[in-house]
Amino acid sequence: MMIHMRPRTTSPRALLTLGVAGMLLLSACGGGGEPTAEAAETSSTVAAATTTSTTQAPTTTTTTVPATTTTTPAPTTTRASTTTTTTSSTTTTTVVREATFYESQETEPVAPPTDSYAAEPVIPLGRIQIPKIGVDDEMYEGIRMTTLDYGPGHWPGSAMPGQAGNVVVGGHRTSKHRVFRNVDQLVPGDQIIFSDANGTHVYAVNRVEIVEPSDVWIINPTPTPTATLFACHPPGSTAQRIVVFADLVS
């Protein structure tokens, strides 16, 4: 199992509920409970500047257009060009810079439930598959124990599969279906596949970490499409949490 550390950033809105999250900690798991947390939003900004120089003999005039900044909402390509003109001939040089940006996550994870064992509506969202460890289960909306007893649960307010942001999913390791029992066997490159009404979305594991129950930063929104799976650790204990981070590949 590979263990790395992920930067801990918390949005202003996440700080408002962090006190509650800190008390409830990350709940879920078999025999105890597993995760809770908040998040942050980010946006991508692209700056482009165009400078045109015109030279005429015997005088030279240079005009500079100030740089402008725009916020890029979707995948976007930015191009910057420079043109030089003389009286005898014209030479044009174009420099193209390409970069892809994704929309920020449109929602934030809800505050952790005050009662982890309270009933909530059973809402199927689709399926989650992890071929490496034989997982192929229905996924539901909600992170209360009553929902996780049916199957892995999607944290309300986190991104949906395939969207920009962080898809957060919790599950049991030792009780009921034990869907995340062997997530500690996952290594970078292993696939996590979500299937829903919008199609099939494939994520690739990039790392696995062991964190404390108070490390609610794991559900923070992300600027690119990611997925985060969490469960109690070690199996049968609520002492820590095992977290699998993955990136959207298709």
Salt bridges, closest charged atoms under 4 A:
GLU41 OE2 - ARG13 NH2 2.76
GLU98 OE2 - ARG79 NH2 3.75
GLU108 OE2 - ARG13 NE 3.15
GLU120 OE1 - ARG144 NH1 3.04
ASP136 OD1 - ARG127 NE 2.89
GLU138 OE1 - ARG127 NH1 3.47
GLU141 OE1 - HIS154 ND1 2.66
ASP149 OD1 - HIS172 NE2 2.89
ASP184 OD1 - ARG173 NH2 3.41
ASP190 OD2 - LYS132 NZ 3.05
ASP196 OD1 - HIS201 NE2 3.16
GLU209 OE2 - ARG207 NE 2.87
